[in-house]
Amino acid sequence: MGKYKPEQARAGVSLDEVGIKLGMQRVPEESLDNYRKRLALQAESRPSVSERDFINTISRSVGLFEDRIFEIDLVLDGNGESVAPRPRIEVTSSFIRVWSNYGTLEPELEVDIYNRGQGYHLGEVYTKLDALSFITVAELQETPADDKDSYKYKRSWFLKCGNTDRIQYNYILNNNKMNNFYNKDDSIRKYIHNCLFSNGGIFLKEKTSHDSLSEDGDYYVDYTNGIVFSYNLARGSVSYEYDEFPYTLKTQPVKVVSPYDPDIDHLKKDYLIDDSTGKNTRLKLNSYGAKMTNSILKGYPLQWGE
C-alpha cells in the first residue's frame, strides 16, 4: 500500500463567504476574531484605486493592524481661534515636520525619523511635539497600564506617511442662509480655507463677518468652525481645502512609501559633492536605492532593466 501524507484543510465558516464578497480572504492561522475585525474595517472603508487608499488598507490586507500613537490638536485662544495662523503636520519617508504658518514660515519642528539621532524612537518624537506651544499631544497607546511606556522605544520610522491637508470636492449646500460643513460621521468639519463656490452670483463678495451681509452676493465664511453665511439662500456646491485636526499619528506594521515622496532620496541615495555647487548632495544610489530602482524597472522596463 502506497504511503501518503495527509494535508491539513481549513474548514470554511460564514465569515469566509463575507470575506470573498469583500475581497479579503482569511490568512493562514488567523483567528476568527482577528478576521472579523479586518472585515469590519474593509466594509466600513472600502479601498479605491488611489495612493491614499492603498496606504490606508495595505496592513489589513496581510492580517495586521495599524496602531494609534498620538492625537494632535490645536491650541485655541480666548475667542476659540487657533493660535497658529496656518498649522500643518507632515510625515514623510524620513522626516516629521510641523508648521505654525505653512507657506510663510519654515517648519518649527523637523525631526529625522529614519537615521539614528534625536527622533529614532517614538518617545523622542513625543517629547519634541509636546514642546511646541501651538499644539497639544495626547498619547493613545492601548497597552496595559503596567506597560504604558513600551511604545516609546519603538522605531518612529514606522509612522504612517501622510499630512493634515484634505480636499472636499462639490460639497452640496442646503437651500438656506447658513450652511455647516460636516464630516461623514456628522461632526462639524473645522479649519476650512480656499473655498470655491459653483454659484458665483450668490457668493460674489466675501465679507469679514456675518453681521456685515447687506446685499445680494454677500457671504461670509467662518473658516475656523466650518460655517458659510450668505445674504441670499444658498444654492449649488462648494469645493474647499481643510486641515484635519485633531490629527492622529499611527504606526504601520507594513510601511508604505510613495515613489514621489519628497524625502525619498534620504533612503535611496548617498552623498556626493555636487560639481555645480560644491556641496554635499544626495546623488549616488545606495544598495537600497538600487534594489528599489531595479524592482521598478523589472515591473515597468520601458526598454531598460531585465
N, C-alpha and C positions, 0 to 999 in steps of 0.2 A: 504494500500500500504506500503510495507516494506521501511524502511529507509536505505539510503546508503550514504557513504561519498566519494565524487569524489577524485581521486588521480591525482596529477599534473604529467603530462607526458612531457618529454623534446623532442621537435621535432628535428629530425636529420637534419644535414646540410652536405654539401660536405666534410667539414673538418673531420667529424666523420668517413667517409669512408677512408680518408687518415690515420687517427689515427688507424683504425683497421689494415690496412696494415703494419703500423709501430709498432704495438703492444703497443699503448699508447692511452687509451681512455680519454675522457674529464671527469673531476671530477665535482661533483655537484656544481652548482652556478658559474662555471668558465666562464669568458668572452671569446669570440672568439679570441680577440686579444692576451690574455694570452695563450690560447690553440695553436694559430698559432706559437707563439714563441717557445713553447715546442716542437712542431712537427718539426720546423726548426732545433732545436738542435738535435733532435733524428735522423733526416735524415742526418745531417752533420756528426754526430759522433755516429754511431750505436754501442750499447754496445755488448761486447763479454763476454764469460764466464771467467772472470778474476777478481781478487780482485780490481785492479786499476779501471776497467770499472764500477764495482759495486759502488765504492766510487764516481766516476765521474758522475754517472747518477741517483743516488738514489733520489736527491732532485727534479729533473724534473719529476720523476715518480709519485710524490704525488702533483704535481701542483705548486712547489716552485722553486726558482732560487737561485743560488749562487751569492754572492756579491764580486766583485773585490775590494780589500782593498789597498794593496801596490804592487808596482812593484820594484823589487830589481835588480840592475845591478852592474857590476864590475867596479872598478876604474882602469883605464889604465895608463901606464907610457908613456913617450915620444915616445917609439917605438911601441905603440899600444898593448903591452903585459899587462896582468893582474898583478897588484902589489902583488896579493895574489897567492902563488905558486899552491895551490890546494883548491880553495874555495868550500864550501858546506853548504847548508841550509837544516835543517830537522825540521819538525813539527810532533810531536807525540801526543799521547793522553793527555800528561801532560806538555810537555816542547817544547820550540822552541830553537834550537841550531844553532850557526853559527861558522864555522871554516874558517880560512885563509889557513891552510895547513892540510887538512884532512888526517888522517893516521899517522901523525908525531906529531902534537901538540894537546893539549886539546882544546876544543872549546873556542873561545874568548868571546862568549856570550852564556849563558844558562839561560833561563827565565822560571819560573814556571807559566804556564798559567791556571792551574786548581785551585790552592789554592789562597786564598786572600793574597796579598802581593804586590810585585813590578811589576807584569805583568798581573794582573787580568783584566785590561781593555786595549783595543786596543791602546789608546793614550799612555799608558805607554810602550807598546811594540814598538811603533813607535819611541819614544824618545831613547830607548836603541839601536834600529837598526841604527838610524841616527847618533849615536855617534861613530860607527865603521868606521875606516879610509879607509878600502879596499872595501867598497860597497857604493852605492848610493841608497836612498829610495825615491820613489815618491808616493804621496797619490793619490789614484784612486777613491775615493768615488764619487758617482754620485748624491749626494743630492744637493738641491738648494743652491745658494751662501750664503743665509742668515742662512743656517743650515749646513754649511760645516764642522763644528766641532762635529756634533752629533755622528759620528761613534766612536769618542774617548772614549765614555762612554759605548760602547757595550762590552760584555764579550769576551775576547780573546780565551777562551776555544773552541769557535765555529770555530776557524781557521781550515781549511781543512788539514787533515793529509797528509803528503807527503814529498818529498825531491827533490833535484835537480839532483839526479842520473838517468841517462837514458841509455838504451842499444839499439843499432841498429844491427839486425842480417842480414847477407848476403846482404849487400848493393852492387848492381851491378856496376862495374866500366866500364866506357866508354873505347873504344879502342884508347886511346891517352896517351900522356906522362904527362898530368896534369889533375887531377880529383878533382872537388869540391864536398863537402858533402852538400846536400840540405835537407831542411825541406819539408814537404808536400805542403807548400804554396810557394815553390821555393825560399825562403830566404836562405841565407848561414847558415849552421849549424856550430857553433863555439865550442871551448873548448873541443877538442877531446882528448882521451887518450886510451891506451891499445888496439891498432889495431891488429887484427888477419886476415891475408890475406890467401885466399884459394890457391893462386898460389905462392908456395914457391920459384920457380925459378926466377920469375920476381922481387919479393920482398924478397931478400935474405939478403942484408946488408944495415942497416939503416945508413944514413949519417946525418951530423949536419946542412947542408944547401943544397939547390938545386943546388948551383954552384959547389958542390963537387961530383956530379954524373959523373963518368968517365968510368964505365964498366958495363957489364951485371950483373943484380941482385942488382944494387944500387938503393936506393929510399930514399926519404926524406918526412917527414910529418910535415906540418905547423899545429901544434896542436891548436894554438890559432884561426886561421882563417879557419880551416877545409879544407885544401888542401893537396893532396898527389901527389908528383912528382916521376916519375920513369924514369930510363935510357932507358928501353925498353917500347914498347907500352903495356899499362896495359891490363890485361885480368882477368876474374874471379870476385870474390867478396871479400868484407871485412866486418868483424864484429867488432864493436868498442863500447866503452863506451864514453859518453859525458855528459857535465854539462849543464843543461837547464838554461841559462841566456839570457835575463832578465827572472827572476822568479817572477811569480805573486802569492801573498798570497791572498787566498779567504776565506770567511766565508761561512759555510754551515748551512742552516736552519734545516737540518737533519744531525746531526753529526754521522759520521761513524768511528768506532774504530775497528781495526783488533784484533782478539784474540791473535795474535802473536806480537802485539805492544810491543816494548822493555820497555815501561814505564807503561804498564797497571797495574802493581802491585800498583802503586800510586793511582789508582782508586779503586781497589777492595780489598786491604789488609791494615790492621793497623799494627803499630809497636809492636814487641815483642823483648825481649832480646834473642839473639841467644845464645844457650848454648855453642856452639863450639867456638864462638868468643867473647862473652860478649858484643856485640854491638847491638844497636837498628836496627832491620831489619824488613822489611815488610813481615810478616809470617802469620798473622791471617786474615781470610776472614772477611770483614765488611759486613754490610747489602747489599750494592750494589754488592759486590763480590759474596755473597751467592745467590742473585737474578739472577745474570748473570750465575753462575755455574748451578743452578737448571734449568734455561732455556735451557742450552746446553744439560744437561743430559736428560731433557724431550724430546728433539728432537732426540738425539742420546744416548739412555740409556746405551748400551753396558753392560747390566745386572746391571746397577746402576740407582738410581733415581726412579721416578714414573713409 
